Amino acid sequence: QKEVEQDPGPLSVPEGAIVSLNCTYSNSAFQYFMWYRQYSRKGPELLMYTYSSGNKEDGRFTAQVDKSSKYISLFIRDSQPSDSATYLCAMASSWGKLQFGAGTQVVVTP
Amino acid sequence: SQTIHQWPATLVQPVGSPLSLECTVEGTSNPNLYWYRQAAGRGLQLLFYSVGIGQISSEVPQNLSASRPQDRQFILSSKKLLLSDSGFYLCAWSTGQDNSPLHFGNGTRLTVT
C-alpha cells in the first residue's frame, strides 16, 4: 500500500465551479501537508503549506486537513481555465522526507 | 528572493551516451538539494538529495549519480544512458529541515533513443 493515495483523474469541471481534490494517507506521523500545482512541461509550484489539522485559506484556494481520518483536501473556488493543471499533494512527518501523491489532472472547461 | 535554474529544458540522447544535468540555486545559502524523476502517472521519485557540499545520499540504486561541487550547484550524471532513463527530471531545494516544502525548477525532459 502506498503511503499517499491520490486519484489521478482527470477531473473535468465547467468554469466557475468548485474543484475538490483530496488525498488519503496511512502514516499517522505526518504533520506537514502541502499542495503543489504543476502545469504541463513545468516543475511543481507550491500552492499551500499547512501544519497539523484545520483549514487554511489563500484567495480562491482552501486546504483542509483531517488527521483523524488521514484525509486532506484542496478546494478551488470560481475555477478558471488557467487552473487546468495537475495538482499534487505532499506530506511529511517531523523527521521524514516529503511523500508525494501521484497527482490529479484537472481540466476546467470554458 | 530565491530562484532555481535547471538546464537544459529538453534533451535527446542515444543509448550508451553520457549525461550531465545541472541545477543552481540563487538567493539562499546551504540549501538542501534534490533530484527527482517524474514518470507519467507515477508521481515523483526521489533519486538523490544533498545536505551539503560533497554530501550525497542515494535513494534508489540505478544508473545515475549526483554530485554537489559547490554549495548551490547540483549535478546529475550518467556514464552510459539506458532507455529506461528517459523521463522528466526535476531539481528542487529546501531549507535545512526535512519537513520544509520543496521548491522545484522547471525540469529537463530527457528522451533516450
HADDOCK unambig.tbl for C-alpha pairs under 7 A between the chains (distance, minus, plus):
assign (segid A and resid 32 and name CA) (segid B and resid 99 and name CA) 6.62 0.50 0.50
assign (segid A and resid 42 and name CA) (segid B and resid 106 and name CA) 4.71 0.50 0.50
assign (segid A and resid 42 and name CA) (segid B and resid 107 and name CA) 6.35 0.50 0.50
assign (segid A and resid 43 and name CA) (segid B and resid 90 and name CA) 6.80 0.50 0.50
assign (segid A and resid 43 and name CA) (segid B and resid 104 and name CA) 5.61 0.50 0.50
assign (segid A and resid 43 and name CA) (segid B and resid 105 and name CA) 5.50 0.50 0.50
assign (segid A and resid 43 and name CA) (segid B and resid 106 and name CA) 4.14 0.50 0.50
assign (segid A and resid 43 and name CA) (segid B and resid 107 and name CA) 5.68 0.50 0.50
assign (segid A and resid 44 and name CA) (segid B and resid 104 and name CA) 6.02 0.50 0.50
assign (segid A and resid 45 and name CA) (segid B and resid 103 and name CA) 6.94 0.50 0.50
assign (segid A and resid 45 and name CA) (segid B and resid 104 and name CA) 6.81 0.50 0.50
assign (segid A and resid 46 and name CA) (segid B and resid 103 and name CA) 6.92 0.50 0.50
assign (segid A and resid 92 and name CA) (segid B and resid 99 and name CA) 5.48 0.50 0.50
assign (segid A and resid 93 and name CA) (segid B and resid 99 and name CA) 6.52 0.50 0.50
assign (segid A and resid 94 and name CA) (segid B and resid 99 and name CA) 5.96 0.50 0.50
assign (segid A and resid 95 and name CA) (segid B and resid 98 and name CA) 6.19 0.50 0.50
assign (segid A and resid 95 and name CA) (segid B and resid 99 and name CA) 6.82 0.50 0.50
assign (segid A and resid 96 and name CA) (segid B and resid 98 and name CA) 6.02 0.50 0.50
assign (segid A and resid 96 and name CA) (segid B and resid 99 and name CA) 6.64 0.50 0.50
assign (segid A and resid 97 and name CA) (segid B and resid 98 and name CA) 5.35 0.50 0.50
assign (segid A and resid 97 and name CA) (segid B and resid 99 and name CA) 6.14 0.50 0.50
assign (segid A and resid 98 and name CA) (segid B and resid 99 and name CA) 6.46 0.50 0.50
assign (segid A and resid 100 and name CA) (segid B and resid 43 and name CA) 6.86 0.50 0.50
assign (segid A and resid 100 and name CA) (segid B and resid 44 and name CA) 6.51 0.50 0.50
assign (segid A and resid 101 and name CA) (segid B and resid 43 and name CA) 6.29 0.50 0.50
assign (segid A and resid 102 and name CA) (segid B and resid 41 and name CA) 6.28 0.50 0.50
assign (segid A and resid 102 and name CA) (segid B and resid 42 and name CA) 5.49 0.50 0.50
assign (segid A and resid 102 and name CA) (segid B and resid 43 and name CA) 3.88 0.50 0.50
assign (segid A and resid 103 and name CA) (segid B and resid 43 and name CA) 6.45 0.50 0.50
